[in-house]
Amino acid sequence: MAVAYDNIAIRNRARLDWDATFPHSFSCDLFLAIGNELKYPDIEGVKKEMKEPGVTYEFFFHRENRKIYTKICLSPDEQDIIIYSAHPPLKGEEL
């Protein structure tokens, strides 16, 4: 099952961190990786407060044997997504 969004916005820092972590990757790979994680009903995350409307979560996923910290905001209608973070953990291994 594919996860589709009307709009995907990626913050510049998230894109730069992703590019630094996976230099041979493209931004679309980040979108696909997060989309693949979101389709699993047992994904565990922590809700965070951010200024944009919607629900913001932080969670970990693995790509190329690396643990990646991610923070995203889903719009109230769950059709738009903002990617705030996508990098190896900077503040420890727990959310």
C-alpha positions in Angstrom: 0.0 0.0 0.0 1.5 3.4 -1.0 1.2 6.5 1.1 0.4 9.5 -1.0 0.4 13.2 0.0 -0.8 16.2 -2.0 2.2 18.3 -0.9 5.5 17.3 0.7 7.6 20.1 2.1 11.1 19.5 3.3 13.0 21.9 5.5 16.4 22.9 4.2 18.2 21.4 7.3 16.5 18.1 6.8 17.5 18.0 3.2 21.1 19.0 3.9 21.4 16.4 6.8 19.9 13.7 4.5 22.3 14.6 1.7 25.3 14.5 4.1 24.2 11.1 5.6 23.4 9.5 2.2 25.5 11.5 -0.4 24.5 9.2 -3.3 20.8 9.6 -2.5 18.2 12.0 -3.8 15.5 14.0 -1.9 12.9 11.7 -3.4 14.6 8.8 -1.6 13.9 10.6 1.7 10.2 11.0 0.7 10.0 7.3 -0.2 11.7 6.1 3.0 9.4 8.1 5.2 6.4 7.1 3.2 7.3 3.5 3.5 7.6 3.8 7.3 4.3 5.6 7.7 2.4 2.7 6.0 3.2 0.4 8.9 0.5 0.5 11.6 2.9 -0.5 14.4 5.3 2.5 13.9 6.1 4.1 17.2 6.6 7.8 17.5 6.3 10.6 20.0 4.0 13.6 19.4 5.7 17.0 19.5 4.3 20.5 19.4 5.3 22.7 16.4 3.9 25.9 15.1 2.3 24.5 11.9 -1.2 23.2 12.1 -1.4 19.4 12.2 0.2 16.6 14.3 3.9 16.4 14.6 5.7 13.2 15.4 9.3 12.1 15.9 10.4 8.6 15.2 13.4 6.4 14.2 13.7 4.3 11.1 16.6 2.4 9.5 18.1 2.9 6.1 21.3 1.3 4.8 22.0 -0.1 8.3 21.8 3.4 9.9 19.4 4.6 12.5 17.7 7.8 11.3 15.9 10.3 13.5 12.9 11.9 11.8 10.4 14.6 12.7 7.4 15.2 10.5 4.2 17.1 10.6 1.0 15.7 9.1 -1.6 18.3 8.1 -5.0 18.1 9.8 -6.4 16.3 6.7 -3.3 14.0 6.5 -2.8 15.0 2.9 0.3 17.2 3.4 3.5 16.5 5.2 6.4 18.7 6.4 9.7 17.0 7.0 11.6 18.8 9.7 14.4 16.3 10.4 16.1 13.3 8.8 19.5 12.5 10.3 21.4 10.1 12.5 20.4 10.6 16.2 22.1 13.7 17.7 20.7 13.5 21.2 20.8 9.8 22.0 19.2 6.6 20.9 15.8 7.3 22.6 13.0 9.7 21.7 
